[in-house]
Amino acid sequence: MIRVGFWDHVHALDLQDVIHYDSWSHLIVSAGSLPAGPAWQYPPGAALVMVVPRLALWFSSYGQAFVALMLLVDLAGLALLIRFGRRTGNYTGVWVWLLALPLLGSLPVLRFDLVPAVLTIAALVAIHRRPDWFGALVGLGAAIKVWPVVLLFGEWDRGRLARAIAAAASVLAVVFVATWIGLGNPLGFLSAQGGRGLQEEAVATLPWDAWEVTSGEPTPRHVEYGSIQIDSGAARAASTALELLSLAALIAAAAWWLARTRAIAAGRQELASEDVSRDFLFALVLLLVITSRVLSPQYMIWLLALAALVLSAERTRLARPAWVVIGATVLTTSVFGSAENGLIRNLALLVATVDASVAMVLLVRPRTSRSQPVSHRPSTTP
């Protein structure tokens, strides 16, 4: 909290997006409606997260209450990773959470992305074991930030998947219906998302960053939808292409899921492992991040949560991409206004994504193919 400016009598408070959350939550409580306008781009569950700090009347300000809430969520994430580490006998993810998350500075406690990230950790600790809980946690995460819905790709058993989908749909239905009754149309955020262009931090800006670094000429930018975007016809075309690439990534994920289920049915029981599911989902989220038109710094919180799980597994094929993502985190808070840092960070994410994707494709090849090296970590617990 010192980094934010609390108990600091020299520097002013730096609450960043929490100022918007304060304003939006006041509107939600006082007017009984969801915020409108291009800046509101969140599912209705996000509104509920923003309102919670207003219930903490013992804090002197909304900012203090919000940061305290995120610290509690952070602690919950740590507790989940410790529990997972006890199961696998490997506590690497705990150290990733303790040492890598602070590389993002005060960002984790000034954004609500920590909430869906911790819900993702909880869901992937329960995957294959408790499908109802897994689905409910996925649904809750998707109600706050849409991306956790792709975690359903991690369940290969059709019976468990059906239960997980039912649980996720039930949670989403409750949140959306309750929001519709109490606050109005919960789908308004979709219209704001559709008009976004190519944000300056996105991986697809690599050509523009490379040009700026080599030529010294700044890339034209403009502010729209609350973010800085590349201003050119080529950038707009790239933005459209990225939507298609994200769709292609989801189609590829469905194809991989089908190949996995068929291989398991053919006797490859090693593919039924929870570790394989977590590896696959880490690779999939990486793919969706690099094909996104937007790569806000808080997206790294998602990747760090998944990297911590992958590195805590008994065996993983994605240790190298996970460490590359952790290394890329170092540059994340300095990509604004620095083409050099943006170039290096985005190249690292691209390399990690290619590495992880190739490993996942090779994994489901027929047994006659040369197998990929696996990082084995024998469990010390029964």
DAMOLIN-V430957 format. One line per field, one symbol per residue. ss: DSSP state (~ for helix, > for strand, _ for the rest). phi: phi as a letter, one per 20 degrees, with the letter a starting at -180 (. if undefined). burial: 1 if it has 16 or more other C-alpha atoms within 10 Angstrom, else 0. A space follows every 50 residues. Layout:
ss=???
phi=???
burial=???
This chain:
ss=_________________~~~~~~~~~~~~~~____________~~~~~~~ ~~~~~______~~~~~~~~~~~~~~~~~~~~~~~~~~~___~~~~~~~~_ ~~~~__~~~___~~~~~~~~~~~~~~____~~~~~~~~~~~~~~_~~~~~ ~~~~___~~~~~~~~~~~~~~~~~~~~~~~~~~_____~~~~~~____>_ __~~~~~~~~~~~~~_____>>>>__>>>>__~~~~~~~~~~~~~~~~~~ ~~~~~~~~~~~~~~~___~~~~_~~~~~~~~~~~~~~~~~________~~ ~~~~~~~~~~~~__>>__~~~~~~~~~~~~~~______~~~~~~~~~~~~ ~~~~~~~~~~~~~___________>>______
phi=.fffpfmdeddffcelfffffffffffffeembffcoffeccffffffff fggfeeffefbfgffffffffffgfffffffffffffemcdgffffffde gffemeggedceffffffffgffffegmecgffgfffffffffebggfff ffffeefffffffffffffffffffffffffecogeefffffffefdeff efffegfffffffeemefefcbeblmbecfdaffffffffffffffffff ffffffgffffffffeoefffeffffffgffffffggfffeefccfgfff fffffffffffeffbbedffgffffffffgeffdffmcffffffffffff ffffgffffffffefggffffefdeecgfedf
burial=00010000000000100100110111010000111001011111111111 10110100000111111111101101110111011011111111111001 10110111111111111111111111110011111111111111111111 11111100011111111111110011101100110101100100011111 11111101110110000000000010111110001101100110110011 00100110011011000000110111111111111111111111101101 11111111111111111111111111111111111000111111111111 01101110110011000000000000000000
